[in-house]
Amino acid sequence: MMSQAVMRTSPAEIDWHLMNDMVDDDILLIIVLTDTDLSVNFNEFVLRESVKHVMEFGRELPC
């Protein structure tokens, strides 16, 4: 569901966040918290913890 939320976000919006020195974690959190499908089905705590888990898992993967 998070990946769908990211895909629904316009590239211009993501670029705006990047140009304003936001890090990947914060951008994903904003996208997830403002996505209607996710915010209706899950409370803020669950969404925050999910983003933390996804970002930690991504850092563990070898490049």
mmCIF file of the N, C-alpha and C atoms, coordinates in Angstrom:
data_MODEL
# 
_entry.id   MODEL 
# 
loop_
_atom_site.group_PDB 
_atom_site.id 
_atom_site.type_symbol 
_atom_site.label_atom_id 
_atom_site.label_alt_id 
_atom_site.label_comp_id 
_atom_site.label_asym_id 
_atom_site.label_entity_id 
_atom_site.label_seq_id 
_atom_site.pdbx_PDB_ins_code 
_atom_site.Cartn_x 
_atom_site.Cartn_y 
_atom_site.Cartn_z 
_atom_site.occupancy 
_atom_site.B_iso_or_equiv 
_atom_site.pdbx_formal_charge 
_atom_site.auth_seq_id 
_atom_site.auth_comp_id 
_atom_site.auth_asym_id 
_atom_site.auth_atom_id 
_atom_site.pdbx_PDB_model_num 
ATOM 1   N N  . MET A 1 1  ? 0.811  -1.193 0.000  1.00 0.00 ? 1  MET A N  1 
ATOM 2   C CA . MET A 1 1  ? 0.000  0.000  0.000  1.00 0.00 ? 1  MET A CA 1 
ATOM 3   C C  . MET A 1 1  ? 0.861  1.265  0.000  1.00 0.00 ? 1  MET A C  1 
ATOM 4   N N  . MET A 1 2  ? 2.018  1.174  0.665  1.00 0.00 ? 2  MET A N  1 
ATOM 5   C CA . MET A 1 2  ? 2.909  2.344  0.670  1.00 0.00 ? 2  MET A CA 1 
ATOM 6   C C  . MET A 1 2  ? 3.430  2.614  -0.729 1.00 0.00 ? 2  MET A C  1 
ATOM 7   N N  . SER A 1 3  ? 3.796  1.558  -1.443 1.00 0.00 ? 3  SER A N  1 
ATOM 8   C CA . SER A 1 3  ? 4.325  1.767  -2.796 1.00 0.00 ? 3  SER A CA 1 
ATOM 9   C C  . SER A 1 3  ? 3.261  2.381  -3.696 1.00 0.00 ? 3  SER A C  1 
ATOM 10  N N  . GLN A 1 4  ? 2.005  1.997  -3.511 1.00 0.00 ? 4  GLN A N  1 
ATOM 11  C CA . GLN A 1 4  ? 0.923  2.600  -4.292 1.00 0.00 ? 4  GLN A CA 1 
ATOM 12  C C  . GLN A 1 4  ? 0.760  4.073  -3.942 1.00 0.00 ? 4  GLN A C  1 
ATOM 13  N N  . ALA A 1 5  ? 0.918  4.403  -2.670 1.00 0.00 ? 5  ALA A N  1 
ATOM 14  C CA . ALA A 1 5  ? 0.829  5.806  -2.248 1.00 0.00 ? 5  ALA A CA 1 
ATOM 15  C C  . ALA A 1 5  ? 1.939  6.630  -2.899 1.00 0.00 ? 5  ALA A C  1 
ATOM 16  N N  . VAL A 1 6  ? 3.137  6.062  -2.958 1.00 0.00 ? 6  VAL A N  1 
ATOM 17  C CA . VAL A 1 6  ? 4.254  6.765  -3.600 1.00 0.00 ? 6  VAL A CA 1 
ATOM 18  C C  . VAL A 1 6  ? 3.977  6.935  -5.089 1.00 0.00 ? 6  VAL A C  1 
ATOM 19  N N  . MET A 1 7  ? 3.442  5.901  -5.714 1.00 0.00 ? 7  MET A N  1 
ATOM 20  C CA . MET A 1 7  ? 3.150  5.980  -7.153 1.00 0.00 ? 7  MET A CA 1 
ATOM 21  C C  . MET A 1 7  ? 2.058  7.008  -7.457 1.00 0.00 ? 7  MET A C  1 
ATOM 22  N N  . ARG A 1 8  ? 1.146  7.231  -6.514 1.00 0.00 ? 8  ARG A N  1 
ATOM 23  C CA . ARG A 1 8  ? 0.091  8.230  -6.704 1.00 0.00 ? 8  ARG A CA 1 
ATOM 24  C C  . ARG A 1 8  ? 0.602  9.658  -6.482 1.00 0.00 ? 8  ARG A C  1 
ATOM 25  N N  . THR A 1 9  ? 1.773  9.796  -5.903 1.00 0.00 ? 9  THR A N  1 
ATOM 26  C CA . THR A 1 9  ? 2.347  11.120 -5.632 1.00 0.00 ? 9  THR A CA 1 
ATOM 27  C C  . THR A 1 9  ? 3.053  11.627 -6.888 1.00 0.00 ? 9  THR A C  1 
ATOM 28  N N  . SER A 1 10 ? 2.803  12.857 -7.212 1.00 0.00 ? 10 SER A N  1 
ATOM 29  C CA . SER A 1 10 ? 3.394  13.417 -8.434 1.00 0.00 ? 10 SER A CA 1 
ATOM 30  C C  . SER A 1 10 ? 4.906  13.574 -8.270 1.00 0.00 ? 10 SER A C  1 
ATOM 31  N N  . PRO A 1 11 ? 5.636  13.351 -9.342 1.00 0.00 ? 11 PRO A N  1 
ATOM 32  C CA . PRO A 1 11 ? 7.090  13.558 -9.291 1.00 0.00 ? 11 PRO A CA 1 
ATOM 33  C C  . PRO A 1 11 ? 7.451  14.990 -8.895 1.00 0.00 ? 11 PRO A C  1 
ATOM 34  N N  . ALA A 1 12 ? 6.631  15.938 -9.286 1.00 0.00 ? 12 ALA A N  1 
ATOM 35  C CA . ALA A 1 12 ? 6.903  17.343 -8.941 1.00 0.00 ? 12 ALA A CA 1 
ATOM 36  C C  . ALA A 1 12 ? 6.841  17.548 -7.427 1.00 0.00 ? 12 ALA A C  1 
ATOM 37  N N  . GLU A 1 13 ? 5.903  16.881 -6.770 1.00 0.00 ? 13 GLU A N  1 
ATOM 38  C CA . GLU A 1 13 ? 5.800  16.997 -5.314 1.00 0.00 ? 13 GLU A CA 1 
ATOM 39  C C  . GLU A 1 13 ? 7.017  16.377 -4.635 1.00 0.00 ? 13 GLU A C  1 
ATOM 40  N N  . ILE A 1 14 ? 7.439  15.225 -5.117 1.00 0.00 ? 14 ILE A N  1 
ATOM 41  C CA . ILE A 1 14 ? 8.629  14.571 -4.543 1.00 0.00 ? 14 ILE A CA 1 
ATOM 42  C C  . ILE A 1 14 ? 9.855  15.444 -4.777 1.00 0.00 ? 14 ILE A C  1 
ATOM 43  N N  . ASP A 1 15 ? 9.992  15.996 -5.980 1.00 0.00 ? 15 ASP A N  1 
ATOM 44  C CA . ASP A 1 15 ? 11.113 16.894 -6.284 1.00 0.00 ? 15 ASP A CA 1 
ATOM 45  C C  . ASP A 1 15 ? 11.116 18.105 -5.358 1.00 0.00 ? 15 ASP A C  1 
ATOM 46  N N  . TRP A 1 16 ? 9.927  18.653 -5.088 1.00 0.00 ? 16 TRP A N  1 
ATOM 47  C CA . TRP A 1 16 ? 9.830  19.812 -4.207 1.00 0.00 ? 16 TRP A CA 1 
ATOM 48  C C  . TRP A 1 16 ? 10.391 19.478 -2.828 1.00 0.00 ? 16 TRP A C  1 
ATOM 49  N N  . HIS A 1 17 ? 10.027 18.312 -2.310 1.00 0.00 ? 17 HIS A N  1 
ATOM 50  C CA . HIS A 1 17 ? 10.535 17.889 -0.997 1.00 0.00 ? 17 HIS A CA 1 
ATOM 51  C C  . HIS A 1 17 ? 12.054 17.724 -1.036 1.00 0.00 ? 17 HIS A C  1 
ATOM 52  N N  . LEU A 1 18 ? 12.562 17.120 -2.099 1.00 0.00 ? 18 LEU A N  1 
ATOM 53  C CA . LEU A 1 18 ? 14.013 16.918 -2.218 1.00 0.00 ? 18 LEU A CA 1 
ATOM 54  C C  . LEU A 1 18 ? 14.757 18.243 -2.320 1.00 0.00 ? 18 LEU A C  1 
ATOM 55  N N  . MET A 1 19 ? 14.189 19.180 -3.058 1.00 0.00 ? 19 MET A N  1 
ATOM 56  C CA . MET A 1 19 ? 14.840 20.480 -3.214 1.00 0.00 ? 19 MET A CA 1 
ATOM 57  C C  . MET A 1 19 ? 14.826 21.276 -1.914 1.00 0.00 ? 19 MET A C  1 
ATOM 58  N N  . ASN A 1 20 ? 13.938 20.932 -1.012 1.00 0.00 ? 20 ASN A N  1 
ATOM 59  C CA . ASN A 1 20 ? 13.870 21.605 0.286  1.00 0.00 ? 20 ASN A CA 1 
ATOM 60  C C  . ASN A 1 20 ? 14.600 20.811 1.361  1.00 0.00 ? 20 ASN A C  1 
ATOM 61  N N  . ASP A 1 21 ? 15.575 20.022 0.925  1.00 0.00 ? 21 ASP A N  1 
ATOM 62  C CA . ASP A 1 21 ? 16.498 19.305 1.808  1.00 0.00 ? 21 ASP A CA 1 
ATOM 63  C C  . ASP A 1 21 ? 15.837 18.306 2.749  1.00 0.00 ? 21 ASP A C  1 
ATOM 64  N N  . MET A 1 22 ? 14.742 17.715 2.317  1.00 0.00 ? 22 MET A N  1 
ATOM 65  C CA . MET A 1 22 ? 14.132 16.666 3.121  1.00 0.00 ? 22 MET A CA 1 
ATOM 66  C C  . MET A 1 22 ? 14.799 15.344 2.774  1.00 0.00 ? 22 MET A C  1 
ATOM 67  N N  . VAL A 1 23 ? 14.922 14.485 3.762  1.00 0.00 ? 23 VAL A N  1 
ATOM 68  C CA . VAL A 1 23 ? 15.541 13.173 3.545  1.00 0.00 ? 23 VAL A CA 1 
ATOM 69  C C  . VAL A 1 23 ? 14.464 12.165 3.165  1.00 0.00 ? 23 VAL A C  1 
ATOM 70  N N  . ASP A 1 24 ? 14.898 11.033 2.619  1.00 0.00 ? 24 ASP A N  1 
ATOM 71  C CA . ASP A 1 24 ? 13.978 10.007 2.140  1.00 0.00 ? 24 ASP A CA 1 
ATOM 72  C C  . ASP A 1 24 ? 12.966 9.582  3.197  1.00 0.00 ? 24 ASP A C  1 
ATOM 73  N N  . ASP A 1 25 ? 13.438 9.402  4.430  1.00 0.00 ? 25 ASP A N  1 
ATOM 74  C CA . ASP A 1 25 ? 12.551 8.975  5.515  1.00 0.00 ? 25 ASP A CA 1 
ATOM 75  C C  . ASP A 1 25 ? 11.393 9.947  5.697  1.00 0.00 ? 25 ASP A C  1 
ATOM 76  N N  . ASP A 1 26 ? 11.722 11.234 5.727  1.00 0.00 ? 26 ASP A N  1 
ATOM 77  C CA . ASP A 1 26 ? 10.694 12.259 5.948  1.00 0.00 ? 26 ASP A CA 1 
ATOM 78  C C  . ASP A 1 26 ? 9.726  12.353 4.776  1.00 0.00 ? 26 ASP A C  1 
ATOM 79  N N  . ILE A 1 27 ? 10.253 12.226 3.568  1.00 0.00 ? 27 ILE A N  1 
ATOM 80  C CA . ILE A 1 27 ? 9.394  12.295 2.388  1.00 0.00 ? 27 ILE A CA 1 
ATOM 81  C C  . ILE A 1 27 ? 8.410  11.125 2.382  1.00 0.00 ? 27 ILE A C  1 
ATOM 82  N N  . LEU A 1 28 ? 8.913  9.927  2.662  1.00 0.00 ? 28 LEU A N  1 
ATOM 83  C CA . LEU A 1 28 ? 8.022  8.771  2.701  1.00 0.00 ? 28 LEU A CA 1 
ATOM 84  C C  . LEU A 1 28 ? 6.976  8.932  3.796  1.00 0.00 ? 28 LEU A C  1 
ATOM 85  N N  . LEU A 1 29 ? 7.375  9.441  4.941  1.00 0.00 ? 29 LEU A N  1 
ATOM 86  C CA . LEU A 1 29 ? 6.428  9.644  6.038  1.00 0.00 ? 29 LEU A CA 1 
ATOM 87  C C  . LEU A 1 29 ? 5.333  10.636 5.639  1.00 0.00 ? 29 LEU A C  1 
ATOM 88  N N  . ILE A 1 30 ? 5.697  11.727 5.003  1.00 0.00 ? 30 ILE A N  1 
ATOM 89  C CA . ILE A 1 30 ? 4.702  12.712 4.566  1.00 0.00 ? 30 ILE A CA 1 
ATOM 90  C C  . ILE A 1 30 ? 3.743  12.092 3.554  1.00 0.00 ? 30 ILE A C  1 
ATOM 91  N N  . ILE A 1 31 ? 4.282  11.357 2.606  1.00 0.00 ? 31 ILE A N  1 
ATOM 92  C CA . ILE A 1 31 ? 3.435  10.718 1.598  1.00 0.00 ? 31 ILE A CA 1 
ATOM 93  C C  . ILE A 1 31 ? 2.461  9.755  2.261  1.00 0.00 ? 31 ILE A C  1 
ATOM 94  N N  . VAL A 1 32 ? 2.972  8.938  3.172  1.00 0.00 ? 32 VAL A N  1 
ATOM 95  C CA . VAL A 1 32 ? 2.133  7.933  3.832  1.00 0.00 ? 32 VAL A CA 1 
ATOM 96  C C  . VAL A 1 32 ? 1.068  8.594  4.709  1.00 0.00 ? 32 VAL A C  1 
ATOM 97  N N  . LEU A 1 33 ? 1.455  9.614  5.474  1.00 0.00 ? 33 LEU A N  1 
ATOM 98  C CA . LEU A 1 33 ? 0.502  10.257 6.379  1.00 0.00 ? 33 LEU A CA 1 
ATOM 99  C C  . LEU A 1 33 ? -0.572 11.045 5.638  1.00 0.00 ? 33 LEU A C  1 
ATOM 100 N N  . THR A 1 34 ? -0.273 11.519 4.440  1.00 0.00 ? 34 THR A N  1 
ATOM 101 C CA . THR A 1 34 ? -1.256 12.311 3.701  1.00 0.00 ? 34 THR A CA 1 
ATOM 102 C C  . THR A 1 34 ? -2.040 11.498 2.678  1.00 0.00 ? 34 THR A C  1 
ATOM 103 N N  . ASP A 1 35 ? -1.705 10.229 2.522  1.00 0.00 ? 35 ASP A N  1 
ATOM 104 C CA . ASP A 1 35 ? -2.436 9.376  1.594  1.00 0.00 ? 35 ASP A CA 1 
ATOM 105 C C  . ASP A 1 35 ? -3.779 8.987  2.221  1.00 0.00 ? 35 ASP A C  1 
ATOM 106 N N  . THR A 1 36 ? -4.845 9.260  1.529  1.00 0.00 ? 36 THR A N  1 
ATOM 107 C CA . THR A 1 36 ? -6.183 9.015  2.070  1.00 0.00 ? 36 THR A CA 1 
ATOM 108 C C  . THR A 1 36 ? -6.424 7.536  2.356  1.00 0.00 ? 36 THR A C  1 
ATOM 109 N N  . ASP A 1 37 ? -6.054 6.659  1.441  1.00 0.00 ? 37 ASP A N  1 
ATOM 110 C CA . ASP A 1 37 ? -6.286 5.220  1.640  1.00 0.00 ? 37 ASP A CA 1 
ATOM 111 C C  . ASP A 1 37 ? -5.588 4.707  2.887  1.00 0.00 ? 37 ASP A C  1 
ATOM 112 N N  . LEU A 1 38 ? -4.360 5.135  3.104  1.00 0.00 ? 38 LEU A N  1 
ATOM 113 C CA . LEU A 1 38 ? -3.611 4.671  4.269  1.00 0.00 ? 38 LEU A CA 1 
ATOM 114 C C  . LEU A 1 38 ? -4.103 5.322  5.555  1.00 0.00 ? 38 LEU A C  1 
ATOM 115 N N  . SER A 1 39 ? -4.325 6.622  5.529  1.00 0.00 ? 39 SER A N  1 
ATOM 116 C CA . SER A 1 39 ? -4.701 7.324  6.762  1.00 0.00 ? 39 SER A CA 1 
ATOM 117 C C  . SER A 1 39 ? -6.100 6.951  7.246  1.00 0.00 ? 39 SER A C  1 
ATOM 118 N N  . VAL A 1 40 ? -6.957 6.490  6.352  1.00 0.00 ? 40 VAL A N  1 
ATOM 119 C CA . VAL A 1 40 ? -8.287 6.049  6.756  1.00 0.00 ? 40 VAL A CA 1 
ATOM 120 C C  . VAL A 1 40 ? -8.225 4.681  7.427  1.00 0.00 ? 40 VAL A C  1 
ATOM 121 N N  . ASN A 1 41 ? -7.333 3.830  6.949  1.00 0.00 ? 41 ASN A N  1 
ATOM 122 C CA . ASN A 1 41 ? -7.272 2.456  7.435  1.00 0.00 ? 41 ASN A CA 1 
ATOM 123 C C  . ASN A 1 41 ? -6.319 2.232  8.613  1.00 0.00 ? 41 ASN A C  1 
ATOM 124 N N  . PHE A 1 42 ? -5.354 3.130  8.808  1.00 0.00 ? 42 PHE A N  1 
ATOM 125 C CA . PHE A 1 42 ? -4.349 2.927  9.848  1.00 0.00 ? 42 PHE A CA 1 
ATOM 126 C C  . PHE A 1 42 ? -4.156 4.215  10.637 1.00 0.00 ? 42 PHE A C  1 
ATOM 127 N N  . ASN A 1 43 ? -3.883 4.083  11.936 1.00 0.00 ? 43 ASN A N  1 
ATOM 128 C CA . ASN A 1 43 ? -3.631 5.295  12.718 1.00 0.00 ? 43 ASN A CA 1 
ATOM 129 C C  . ASN A 1 43 ? -2.195 5.769  12.505 1.00 0.00 ? 43 ASN A C  1 
ATOM 130 N N  . GLU A 1 44 ? -1.919 6.965  12.964 1.00 0.00 ? 44 GLU A N  1 
ATOM 131 C CA . GLU A 1 44 ? -0.618 7.602  12.718 1.00 0.00 ? 44 GLU A CA 1 
ATOM 132 C C  . GLU A 1 44 ? 0.546  6.792  13.282 1.00 0.00 ? 44 GLU A C  1 
ATOM 133 N N  . PHE A 1 45 ? 0.377  6.217  14.457 1.00 0.00 ? 45 PHE A N  1 
ATOM 134 C CA . PHE A 1 45 ? 1.452  5.437  15.075 1.00 0.00 ? 45 PHE A CA 1 
ATOM 135 C C  . PHE A 1 45 ? 1.837  4.248  14.193 1.00 0.00 ? 45 PHE A C  1 
ATOM 136 N N  . VAL A 1 46 ? 0.867  3.533  13.686 1.00 0.00 ? 46 VAL A N  1 
ATOM 137 C CA . VAL A 1 46 ? 1.132  2.376  12.824 1.00 0.00 ? 46 VAL A CA 1 
ATOM 138 C C  . VAL A 1 46 ? 1.859  2.818  11.559 1.00 0.00 ? 46 VAL A C  1 
ATOM 139 N N  . LEU A 1 47 ? 1.434  3.920  10.984 1.00 0.00 ? 47 LEU A N  1 
ATOM 140 C CA . LEU A 1 47 ? 2.081  4.407  9.760  1.00 0.00 ? 47 LEU A CA 1 
ATOM 141 C C  . LEU A 1 47 ? 3.521  4.847  10.030 1.00 0.00 ? 47 LEU A C  1 
ATOM 142 N N  . ARG A 1 48 ? 3.746  5.533  11.140 1.00 0.00 ? 48 ARG A N  1 
ATOM 143 C CA . ARG A 1 48 ? 5.116  5.960  11.486 1.00 0.00 ? 48 ARG A CA 1 
ATOM 144 C C  . ARG A 1 48 ? 6.036  4.752  11.676 1.00 0.00 ? 48 ARG A C  1 
ATOM 145 N N  . GLU A 1 49 ? 5.567  3.764  12.414 1.00 0.00 ? 49 GLU A N  1 
ATOM 146 C CA . GLU A 1 49 ? 6.376  2.569  12.664 1.00 0.00 ? 49 GLU A CA 1 
ATOM 147 C C  . GLU A 1 49 ? 6.627  1.798  11.370 1.00 0.00 ? 49 GLU A C  1 
ATOM 148 N N  . SER A 1 50 ? 5.656  1.777  10.489 1.00 0.00 ? 50 SER A N  1 
ATOM 149 C CA . SER A 1 50 ? 5.823  1.095  9.204  1.00 0.00 ? 50 SER A CA 1 
ATOM 150 C C  . SER A 1 50 ? 6.910  1.760  8.363  1.00 0.00 ? 50 SER A C  1 
ATOM 151 N N  . VAL A 1 51 ? 6.890  3.086  8.345  1.00 0.00 ? 51 VAL A N  1 
ATOM 152 C CA . VAL A 1 51 ? 7.913  3.825  7.590  1.00 0.00 ? 51 VAL A CA 1 
ATOM 153 C C  . VAL A 1 51 ? 9.294  3.556  8.192  1.00 0.00 ? 51 VAL A C  1 
ATOM 154 N N  . LYS A 1 52 ? 9.407  3.563  9.512  1.00 0.00 ? 52 LYS A N  1 
ATOM 155 C CA . LYS A 1 52 ? 10.692 3.268  10.164 1.00 0.00 ? 52 LYS A CA 1 
ATOM 156 C C  . LYS A 1 52 ? 11.197 1.894  9.763  1.00 0.00 ? 52 LYS A C  1 
ATOM 157 N N  . HIS A 1 53 ? 10.314 0.913  9.784  1.00 0.00 ? 53 HIS A N  1 
ATOM 158 C CA . HIS A 1 53 ? 10.692 -0.457 9.445  1.00 0.00 ? 53 HIS A CA 1 
ATOM 159 C C  . HIS A 1 53 ? 11.144 -0.559 7.984  1.00 0.00 ? 53 HIS A C  1 
ATOM 160 N N  . VAL A 1 54 ? 10.402 0.047  7.084  1.00 0.00 ? 54 VAL A N  1 
ATOM 161 C CA . VAL A 1 54 ? 10.751 0.008  5.658  1.00 0.00 ? 54 VAL A CA 1 
ATOM 162 C C  . VAL A 1 54 ? 12.102 0.666  5.424  1.00 0.00 ? 54 VAL A C  1 
ATOM 163 N N  . MET A 1 55 ? 12.341 1.809  6.040  1.00 0.00 ? 55 MET A N  1 
ATOM 164 C CA . MET A 1 55 ? 13.601 2.511  5.826  1.00 0.00 ? 55 MET A CA 1 
ATOM 165 C C  . MET A 1 55 ? 14.779 1.749  6.443  1.00 0.00 ? 55 MET A C  1 
ATOM 166 N N  . GLU A 1 56 ? 14.594 1.132  7.593  1.00 0.00 ? 56 GLU A N  1 
ATOM 167 C CA . GLU A 1 56 ? 15.667 0.326  8.189  1.00 0.00 ? 56 GLU A CA 1 
ATOM 168 C C  . GLU A 1 56 ? 15.970 -0.891 7.328  1.00 0.00 ? 56 GLU A C  1 
ATOM 169 N N  . PHE A 1 57 ? 14.945 -1.529 6.814  1.00 0.00 ? 57 PHE A N  1 
ATOM 170 C CA . PHE A 1 57 ? 15.141 -2.690 5.946  1.00 0.00 ? 57 PHE A CA 1 
ATOM 171 C C  . PHE A 1 57 ? 15.897 -2.290 4.680  1.00 0.00 ? 57 PHE A C  1 
ATOM 172 N N  . GLY A 1 58 ? 15.556 -1.144 4.132  1.00 0.00 ? 58 GLY A N  1 
ATOM 173 C CA . GLY A 1 58 ? 16.228 -0.667 2.927  1.00 0.00 ? 58 GLY A CA 1 
ATOM 174 C C  . GLY A 1 58 ? 17.705 -0.391 3.157  1.00 0.00 ? 58 GLY A C  1 
ATOM 175 N N  . ARG A 1 59 ? 18.063 0.045  4.347  1.00 0.00 ? 59 ARG A N  1 
ATOM 176 C CA . ARG A 1 59 ? 19.476 0.327  4.654  1.00 0.00 ? 59 ARG A CA 1 
ATOM 177 C C  . ARG A 1 59 ? 20.272 -0.957 4.817  1.00 0.00 ? 59 ARG A C  1 
ATOM 178 N N  . GLU A 1 60 ? 19.610 -2.054 5.165  1.00 0.00 ? 60 GLU A N  1 
ATOM 179 C CA . GLU A 1 60 ? 20.290 -3.324 5.385  1.00 0.00 ? 60 GLU A CA 1 
ATOM 180 C C  . GLU A 1 60 ? 20.609 -4.041 4.073  1.00 0.00 ? 60 GLU A C  1 
ATOM 181 N N  . LEU A 1 61 ? 19.940 -3.675 2.993  1.00 0.00 ? 61 LEU A N  1 
ATOM 182 C CA . LEU A 1 61 ? 20.163 -4.341 1.719  1.00 0.00 ? 61 LEU A CA 1 
ATOM 183 C C  . LEU A 1 61 ? 21.514 -3.930 1.139  1.00 0.00 ? 61 LEU A C  1 
ATOM 184 N N  . PRO A 1 62 ? 22.250 -4.904 0.598  1.00 0.00 ? 62 PRO A N  1 
ATOM 185 C CA . PRO A 1 62 ? 23.536 -4.539 -0.035 1.00 0.00 ? 62 PRO A CA 1 
ATOM 186 C C  . PRO A 1 62 ? 23.307 -3.786 -1.332 1.00 0.00 ? 62 PRO A C  1 
ATOM 187 N N  . CYS A 1 63 ? 24.175 -2.836 -1.612 1.00 0.00 ? 63 CYS A N  1 
ATOM 188 C CA . CYS A 1 63 ? 24.031 -2.028 -2.835 1.00 0.00 ? 63 CYS A CA 1 
ATOM 189 C C  . CYS A 1 63 ? 24.603 -2.713 -4.034 1.00 0.00 ? 63 CYS A C  1 
# 
